[in-house]
Amino acid sequence: MFKNSIRNKLIVILLLITVIPFGTSIFVTFLYTKESLKEQSVQENINLLYQGKINVETYLKELNNLVLSNYNNQEYIHYLRTANSTNNSSSMKSVNQVLQSTLYGNDSVQKVSMSIVGNNRLVTTSKQSTIIYSEHAGNINTDNYKVARESDYNLHLELLPSENKFILHRAYKNVPSDEVLAYFSMEIKLEKINQLSQNLYIHGTEEFYILTPEGQFVFSSEPFSPSSMEVPWKEELINATEENGQLEWNDSSFQGVMVFDKISQAQGGWVIVKRLPFTTLYESAYRVATINIVFGILGLSLVIFASILVSFKISKPIRVLVQNIKQIEKGNMKVQFSSLGNDEIGILGHRFKMMVERLNDYINREYKLELENKTNQLKVLQSQVNPHFLYNTLQSIGTMALKSNAPDIYSSLTHLSQIMRYNMNMEENIVPLVKEINYTKSYMLLLKQRFGDDLFYELNVNEETLDVNVPKMILQPIIENYFKHGFHARDSIGKINLECKKSNDYLYINIYDNGVGMTEARLNDIRQDLYSDKNSNTNNHHIGLRNVHRRLKLYYSDQATLELENRSEGGLQVSMRLPLGMEDGIYEGNHY
């Protein structure tokens, strides 16, 4: 009912032409806004991260300059170069001055030490102790000193997260040679780094990290200990060839974008990372989309109301026409409306009333009785077709629905719809043979899908016979008899053949199968039943054959024949002979 209602179709069309463009607009706007805001937010964070990198890099450069400035102290450098032979008090005084100036050069510096290679001595000082000289023969080749010595910038930053500090190691070389004069180490609190980091992310919604080239966490915005963090994205960012950029990440622990920037190797090569979850990036887009959806729902409600109002106004007179047509179909020939308006539908209603009035005049004539007599008899004959086939077919399709996918079901429904459409068309009593053949093919294909390899059928139809006019539904009842009486009693694969050919102004149709056939006594009983003029109801087993035979008599009188005989190789053969000159009504007999 829904598919056939103009009102419902009109409502759907009006909704589609408003909802689809409006909904598409909201969707496209959301996607564009989401990506635009995402790119804008990412770019803002890249700029913020770059500024943070500059601040951290500047701080590290200040610390590094405390050490590098000592190269300008000629007396100090001279002492380092001649440390193995010089040990006077003035030289020792320059060393003390260098260490003291470095220690108090920045508030973050806690301790300064220097390993002198020439005389194998270690000099240390801190803000809690004085300058101490000691022997350090076993400390010159430590791992941190080695890393500093082999670095392109003679620098290595050692992180001590448990003590909340890092150590700046620098190898003093006798420039321009690679000879190491001393190793200078400066212990620095991480408080300044932490202060600089706090301004680079939003607590609770963003994550911020500073990594060493070795993968240690200098700073972490997470509440747990950075040293215990093992994250899969760490190596990918550290090994990235780009100095800065962005990386999308999607796993069970994080879904979002990571922006990063690398501090120059001359200042330690730390990596600054900021992680931005998609929920944060798309938050503004979701708010905009929510506002659009709210207004969209309000607008859509108005559209639905207007669509229903318009559709009811347009479809109401049409529904009145439909109701009157249904009454006429039931036999009530009185029109139950006065006027449907002055528009096209009103004109249609006026013409409809005139048509019904004229139809009443024709119906009152004697031709009505003759027409009803013939039509009713044909409908009665057609309505006697056994519905058992449709029931079995629907059952087969239902079974296929459980075992197969949509293509098989679609094919079955297609064939079934063709059969039903052909069978239920009461306006065609005479059809070209090609329509009967196509109907038979659809019928056999459904049976083939039902019985599979247990059934083999063959249609041998000469092309010159396809345009011959024949009565409708004369093949299927005969074929159906085989499946009712012979198919299940066979010993091998069920076979049925259909042959059609022309010869001597006649159309010959032969249908034979490989069933068990019939006894001669049974054949004689069927022949007597077929050729009898009485409407026998004592035997319903061969109603299909009886219907076909009587319809042939109705249209061809004695010009057509229908014969049954057993085949020598087993099975039954049904033969029909029809005149080629068949036209609607030319041989129609008085078998009412």
C-alpha positions in Angstrom: 0.0 0.0 0.0 2.8 2.4 0.8 4.5 1.9 -2.5 1.3 2.4 -4.5 0.1 5.5 -2.6 0.7 8.8 -4.4 0.4 10.6 -1.1 3.2 8.6 0.4 5.3 8.9 -2.7 4.8 12.7 -2.7 5.7 13.0 0.9 8.8 10.9 0.3 9.8 13.0 -2.7 9.3 16.3 -0.9 11.3 15.0 2.0 14.1 13.8 -0.2 14.5 17.0 -2.1 14.8 18.9 1.1 16.5 16.5 3.5 19.2 15.2 1.2 20.5 18.7 0.2 20.2 20.0 3.7 21.7 16.9 5.3 24.5 16.9 2.7 25.2 20.5 3.5 25.5 19.8 7.2 27.7 16.8 6.6 30.0 18.6 4.2 30.2 21.6 6.4 31.1 19.4 9.4 33.8 17.7 7.4 35.3 20.9 6.1 35.0 22.6 9.5 36.5 19.6 11.3 39.5 19.4 8.9 39.9 23.2 8.9 39.9 23.5 12.7 42.2 20.5 12.9 44.8 22.1 10.6 44.4 25.4 12.3 44.9 23.8 15.8 47.8 21.7 14.6 49.5 24.8 13.1 49.0 26.8 16.2 50.6 24.1 18.3 53.5 23.8 15.8 54.1 27.5 16.3 53.8 27.2 20.1 56.1 24.2 20.1 58.7 26.1 18.0 58.6 29.0 20.5 59.0 26.5 23.3 61.9 24.9 21.5 63.6 28.4 21.2 63.1 29.0 24.9 64.6 25.6 25.9 67.4 25.9 23.3 68.2 29.4 24.6 68.4 28.1 28.1 70.7 25.3 27.2 72.8 27.6 25.1 73.3 29.9 28.2 74.4 26.9 30.2 76.7 25.7 27.4 78.2 29.2 27.1 79.2 29.1 30.8 81.6 26.3 29.8 82.6 27.6 26.3 83.5 31.0 27.7 86.3 29.4 29.6 88.2 29.1 26.3 88.8 32.9 26.5 90.8 32.5 29.8 94.3 32.1 28.3 95.9 31.3 31.7 93.3 28.5 32.3 93.8 27.0 28.8 97.6 27.2 29.2 97.3 25.3 32.5 95.3 22.5 30.9 97.9 22.3 28.1 100.8 22.0 30.5 99.1 20.3 33.4 101.5 17.4 33.4 104.4 19.8 34.1 102.9 22.8 35.7 101.6 23.0 39.3 102.1 26.6 40.5 99.6 28.4 42.7 98.7 31.0 40.0 97.6 28.4 37.6 95.6 26.6 40.3 94.0 29.9 41.1 92.8 30.3 37.5 91.2 26.9 37.7 89.4 27.8 40.9 88.1 31.0 39.3 86.8 29.2 36.3 84.9 26.6 38.4 83.5 29.3 40.8 82.3 31.5 38.0 80.7 28.5 36.2 79.0 27.4 39.4 77.4 30.8 40.1 76.9 31.7 36.5 73.3 30.2 36.7 70.9 29.5 39.5 70.2 26.1 38.2 73.8 24.9 38.4 74.3 22.7 41.5 77.7 21.2 41.0 80.8 21.7 38.7 83.6 19.2 38.2 86.6 19.0 35.9 88.7 16.0 35.0 92.2 17.2 33.9 93.8 14.7 31.6 97.4 16.1 31.8 97.9 15.5 35.6 95.1 13.0 36.1 93.3 15.1 38.7 89.7 15.7 39.5 88.5 19.2 40.6 85.0 19.5 42.0 83.0 22.2 43.7 79.3 22.8 44.6 77.2 25.3 46.4 77.4 23.2 49.5 81.2 22.6 49.5 84.5 24.2 48.6 86.8 23.3 45.8 88.2 19.8 46.2 91.2 18.3 44.3 91.6 14.5 44.0 93.1 11.8 41.9 90.8 10.3 39.3 92.8 7.9 37.2 89.9 5.5 36.7 87.3 8.1 35.7 88.7 9.7 32.5 87.3 7.0 30.2 83.8 6.8 31.6 80.9 6.3 29.1 79.6 9.9 29.4 83.1 11.3 28.8 83.5 9.0 25.8 80.2 10.1 24.3 81.2 13.8 24.8 84.6 13.1 23.2 83.1 11.4 20.1 80.3 13.9 19.7 80.6 16.4 16.8 80.0 19.2 19.2 82.1 17.7 22.1 78.9 17.8 24.2 76.7 15.2 26.0 73.7 15.7 28.3 73.3 13.0 30.9 69.8 12.7 32.4 69.3 11.7 36.0 65.5 11.6 36.3 65.5 10.1 39.8 67.5 13.1 41.1 65.5 15.6 39.0 68.6 16.9 37.3 70.8 16.5 34.2 74.6 16.8 33.7 76.2 18.8 30.9 79.5 17.0 29.9 81.9 18.8 27.6 85.2 17.7 26.3 87.9 20.5 26.2 90.0 19.9 23.2 93.4 21.4 22.3 92.0 23.2 19.2 92.7 22.7 16.3 93.8 19.2 17.2 91.5 16.5 18.7 93.6 16.1 21.8 91.4 16.2 24.9 92.7 18.5 27.7 89.9 18.0 30.2 86.3 16.9 30.7 84.0 19.6 32.2 80.8 18.4 33.9 78.0 20.7 35.2 75.1 19.3 37.3 71.9 21.3 36.6 68.4 21.1 38.2 65.4 20.4 35.9 63.3 23.1 37.5 63.9 25.6 34.8 63.1 23.0 32.1 59.9 22.1 33.9 58.9 25.8 34.2 59.4 26.3 30.5 57.4 23.2 29.7 54.4 24.1 31.8 53.4 26.9 29.4 53.5 24.7 26.3 50.4 22.5 26.9 46.9 22.5 28.4 46.6 20.3 31.4 44.1 17.5 31.2 43.5 17.7 27.4 47.1 17.7 25.9 50.3 15.8 26.5 53.8 17.2 26.4 57.1 15.5 26.5 60.9 16.2 26.1 63.0 13.3 25.1 66.8 12.8 25.0 68.3 11.3 21.9 68.6 8.1 23.9 64.9 8.0 24.5 64.8 9.1 28.2 62.0 11.5 29.3 63.4 14.8 30.4 59.8 16.0 31.0 56.4 14.4 31.0 53.0 15.9 31.5 51.7 12.5 32.7 51.5 12.0 36.5 53.5 8.7 36.5 57.3 8.5 36.4 58.8 9.3 33.0 61.5 6.7 33.5 58.9 3.9 33.6 57.2 4.9 30.4 57.6 2.5 27.5 55.8 4.0 24.5 55.8 2.7 20.9 56.0 6.1 19.3 59.2 7.2 21.0 61.6 5.5 18.7 59.8 6.7 15.6 60.1 10.4 16.6 63.7 10.1 17.8 64.7 8.4 14.5 62.8 10.9 12.3 65.0 12.6 9.8 63.0 15.8 9.8 63.8 18.5 12.3 60.1 19.1 13.0 56.8 18.0 11.7 53.6 16.1 12.7 52.6 12.5 12.8 49.1 10.9 13.1 48.9 8.1 15.6 46.1 5.6 16.1 46.3 2.7 18.5 44.6 1.5 21.7 46.5 4.0 23.9 46.2 7.2 21.8 44.3 8.5 18.8 45.4 11.9 17.5 48.2 14.0 16.1 51.7 14.4 17.5 53.7 17.5 16.7 57.5 17.5 17.4 60.5 19.7 17.1 64.2 18.9 17.6 66.7 21.0 19.5 70.0 21.5 17.6 72.6 18.8 18.2 75.0 21.6 19.4 72.7 22.1 22.4 72.1 18.4 23.1 69.6 17.2 20.4 66.6 16.9 22.7 63.2 16.2 21.0 60.1 18.2 22.1 56.8 16.4 21.5 53.2 17.4 22.0 50.3 15.0 21.6 46.9 16.3 20.6 44.0 13.9 20.9 41.4 13.9 18.1 38.7 14.7 20.7 40.6 18.0 21.5 41.2 18.8 17.9 37.6 18.2 16.8 35.9 19.7 19.9 35.1 23.0 18.1 33.9 21.2 15.0 31.6 19.0 17.1 30.1 22.1 18.7 29.5 23.7 15.3 27.9 20.5 14.0 25.7 20.2 17.1 24.4 23.7 16.5 23.8 22.9 12.8 22.0 19.7 13.7 19.7 21.5 16.2 18.7 24.1 13.7 18.5 21.4 11.0 16.0 19.4 13.1 13.8 22.5 13.6 14.0 23.2 9.8 13.3 19.6 9.0 10.3 19.5 11.3 8.8 22.5 9.3 9.6 20.8 6.0 7.9 17.5 7.1 4.8 19.4 8.2 4.7 21.4 5.0 5.3 18.2 2.9 2.5 16.4 4.6 0.1 19.3 4.3 0.9 19.8 0.5 0.7 16.1 -0.2 -2.7 15.7 1.5 -4.1 18.6 -0.4 -2.9 17.2 -3.7 -3.7 13.6 -3.1 -7.1 13.9 -1.4 -9.1 14.2 -4.7 -7.0 11.4 -6.2 -7.9 9.2 -3.2 -11.6 10.0 -3.8 -11.2 8.8 -7.4 -9.5 5.6 -6.3 -12.2 4.9 -3.8 -14.9 5.3 -6.5 -12.9 3.1 -8.9 -12.8 0.4 -6.2 -16.6 0.7 -5.8 -17.1 0.3 -9.5 -14.9 -2.8 -9.5 -17.2 -4.3 -6.9 -20.2 -3.6 -9.1 -21.4 -0.3 -7.7 -21.7 1.9 -10.7 -22.7 5.1 -8.9 -20.2 8.0 -8.6 -20.1 9.3 -5.1 -18.6 12.8 -5.6 -19.9 16.0 -7.1 -16.8 17.9 -8.0 -13.0 17.6 -7.4 -12.2 21.2 -8.3 -11.3 23.2 -11.4 -7.7 22.0 -11.9 -6.4 19.0 -13.9 -7.6 16.5 -11.2 -11.0 18.2 -11.3 -11.2 17.7 -15.1 -10.1 14.1 -14.6 -12.9 13.6 -12.1 -15.5 15.1 -14.5 -14.3 12.9 -17.3 -14.5 9.9 -15.0 -18.1 10.6 -14.2 -18.9 10.9 -17.9 -17.1 7.6 -18.6 -19.0 5.8 -15.9 -22.4 7.1 -17.2 -21.5 5.8 -20.7 -20.3 2.5 -19.3 -23.6 2.1 -17.6 -25.4 2.4 -20.9 -23.2 -0.2 -22.5 -23.5 -2.6 -19.6 -27.3 -2.5 -19.9 -27.1 -4.0 -23.4 -27.4 -7.6 -24.3 -23.7 -7.7 -25.2 -22.9 -7.6 -21.5 -24.4 -11.0 -21.0 -22.5 -12.6 -23.9 -19.3 -10.9 -22.8 -19.7 -12.0 -19.2 -20.5 -15.5 -20.2 -17.3 -15.9 -22.2 -15.1 -14.0 -19.8 -16.4 -15.8 -16.7 -15.8 -19.2 -18.2 -12.3 -18.4 -19.2 -11.6 -17.0 -15.7 -13.1 -20.1 -14.1 -10.9 -22.3 -16.3 -7.8 -20.2 -15.4 -8.6 -20.1 -11.7 -8.6 -23.9 -11.6 -4.8 -24.1 -12.1 -3.5 -26.0 -9.1 -1.8 -23.5 -6.7 0.3 -26.4 -5.4 3.2 -25.2 -7.6 3.3 -21.7 -6.2 3.2 -23.1 -2.6 6.2 -25.5 -3.3 8.1 -22.7 -5.1 7.7 -20.3 -2.2 8.8 -23.0 0.1 11.9 -23.7 -2.0 12.7 -20.0 -2.0 12.3 -19.9 1.8 14.8 -22.8 2.1 17.2 -21.0 -0.2 17.0 -17.9 2.0 18.5 -20.0 4.8 21.2 -21.6 2.8 22.2 -19.2 0.0 23.0 -15.6 -0.6 20.9 -12.9 -2.3 21.7 -13.7 -6.0 19.9 -17.1 -5.8 16.9 -15.6 -4.0 16.8 -12.7 -6.4 16.8 -15.1 -9.4 14.1 -17.2 -7.9 11.9 -14.2 -7.1 12.4 -12.9 -10.6 11.3 -16.1 -12.2 8.3 -16.4 -9.8 7.2 -12.8 -10.5 7.3 -13.5 -14.2 5.2 -16.6 -13.7 2.7 -14.8 -11.5 2.5 -11.7 -13.8 1.8 -13.9 -16.8 -0.6 -16.2 -15.0 -2.6 -13.4 -13.4 -3.0 -11.2 -16.5 -6.6 -11.8 -17.3 -6.7 -9.5 -20.3 -4.6 -11.8 -22.6 -6.3 -15.0 -23.6 -4.4 -15.5 -26.9 -0.6 -15.0 -26.9 2.3 -15.7 -29.2 4.0 -19.0 -28.6 7.2 -17.2 -27.5 5.4 -15.9 -24.4 4.3 -19.4 -23.5 7.9 -20.6 -24.0 9.3 -17.8 -21.8 6.8 -18.6 -19.1 7.7 -22.3 -19.3 11.4 -21.5 -19.1 10.8 -19.5 -15.9 8.7 -22.3 -14.5 11.4 -24.9 -15.3 14.2 -22.7 -13.9 12.4 -22.6 -10.6 12.0 -26.3 -10.6 15.6 -26.7 -11.5 16.6 -24.6 -8.5 14.4 -26.7 -6.4 15.5 -30.2 -7.5 19.1 -29.4 -8.7 20.9 -32.2 -10.5 17.9 -34.5 -10.0 16.2 -32.7 -12.9 17.1 -32.3 -16.6 14.9 -30.5 -19.1 15.3 -29.5 -22.7 13.3 -27.1 -24.9 13.5 -27.7 -28.6 11.5 -24.9 -30.3 11.8 -24.0 -33.9 12.3 -20.3 -34.3 9.6 -20.2 -37.0 7.0 -21.2 -34.5 7.6 -18.4 -32.0 5.1 -16.0 -33.6 2.2 -18.5 -33.8 -0.7 -17.4 -31.7 -1.9 -20.0 -29.1 -4.2 -20.1 -26.1 -2.6 -19.0 -22.9 -1.5 -21.5 -20.3 -1.6 -24.7 -22.4 2.0 -26.0 -21.6 2.5 -25.6 -17.9 -0.5 -27.7 -16.7 0.9 -30.7 -18.7 4.4 -30.3 -17.4 3.1 -29.9 -13.9 1.4 -33.4 -14.2 4.8 -35.0 -14.6 6.0 -33.6 -11.3 2.8 -34.6 -9.6 2.6 -38.2 -10.9 5.9 -39.3 -12.5 8.9 -37.3 -11.2 9.1 -38.9 -7.7 8.5 -42.4 -9.0 11.5 -42.4 -11.3 14.7 -44.6 -10.9 17.1 -42.1 -12.5 17.5 -38.3 -13.1 14.1 -36.8 -14.0 13.9 -35.7 -17.6 11.3 -33.8 -19.5 11.4 -32.5 -23.1 9.3 -30.0 -25.0 9.3 -29.9 -28.8 7.5 -27.3 -31.1 7.5 -27.4 -34.9 5.4 -26.4 -37.9 4.2 -28.7 -40.6 1.3 -28.6 -43.1 -0.4 -25.6 -41.6 -0.3 -27.0 -38.1 1.7 -26.4 -35.0 2.8 -29.6 -33.3 3.7 -29.6 -29.7 5.1 -32.7 -28.0 5.9 -33.0 -24.3 7.4 -36.3 -23.1 9.1 -37.4 -19.9 10.9 -40.4 -18.4 8.4 -41.2 -15.7 6.7 -44.6 -15.1 4.0 -44.0 -17.6 0.5 -45.4 -17.2 -1.4 -48.7 -17.7 -3.5 -48.9 -20.8 -6.6 -49.1 -18.6 -5.7 -45.9 -16.8 -5.0 -44.1 -20.1 -8.4 -45.1 -21.4 -10.0 -43.7 -18.3 -8.2 -40.4 -18.7 -9.1 -40.2 -22.4 -12.8 -40.8 -21.7 -12.7 -38.1 -19.0 -11.0 -35.6 -21.4 -13.3 -36.2 -24.4 -16.5 -36.3 -22.3 -18.7 -33.2 -22.6 -19.6 -33.5 -18.9 -17.9 -31.5 -16.2 -16.8 -34.4 -14.1 -15.7 -33.7 -10.5 -15.1 -37.3 -9.5 -11.4 -37.2 -10.3 -9.1 -34.3 -9.6 -5.8 -35.9 -10.4 -5.7 -34.7 -14.0 -7.6 -31.4 -13.8 -4.7 -29.7 -15.7 -5.1 -31.9 -18.7 -8.9 -31.5 -18.6 -8.6 -27.7 -18.5 -6.1 -27.6 -21.4 -8.3 -29.9 -23.5 -11.5 -27.9 -22.9 -9.8 -24.6 -23.7 -8.5 -26.0 -27.0 -12.1 -27.0 -27.8 -13.3 -23.5 -26.8 -10.9 -21.8 -29.2 -10.4 -24.3 -32.0 -13.5 -26.5 -31.8 -12.6 -29.8 -33.5 -9.6 -28.3 -35.3 -7.2 -29.1 -32.5 -6.2 -32.4 -30.9 -4.7 -33.6 -27.6 -3.3 -37.1 -27.4 -1.7 -39.1 -24.5 0.4 -42.3 -25.0 3.1 -44.3 -23.3 6.6 -44.2 -24.7 8.4 -47.4 -25.6 11.5 -46.4 -23.6 9.4 -45.4 -20.6 7.4 -42.3 -19.6 4.4 -40.5 -21.0 4.1 -38.3 -24.1 1.4 -35.6 -24.6 0.9 -34.4 -28.2 -1.0 -31.4 -29.3 -1.9 -30.3 -32.9 -3.1 -26.7 -33.3 -4.0 -24.8 -36.6 -1.5 -22.2 -37.6 -4.2 -19.8 -38.8 -5.3 -19.1 -35.2 -6.6 -15.6 -34.5 -8.5 -14.4 -31.5 -12.0 -15.9 -31.9 -11.7 -17.4 -35.4 -12.2 -20.9 -34.3 -14.0 -20.1 -31.1 -16.7 -22.7 -30.4 -19.9 -22.5 -28.3 -18.6 -24.5 -25.4 -20.2 -22.5 -22.7 
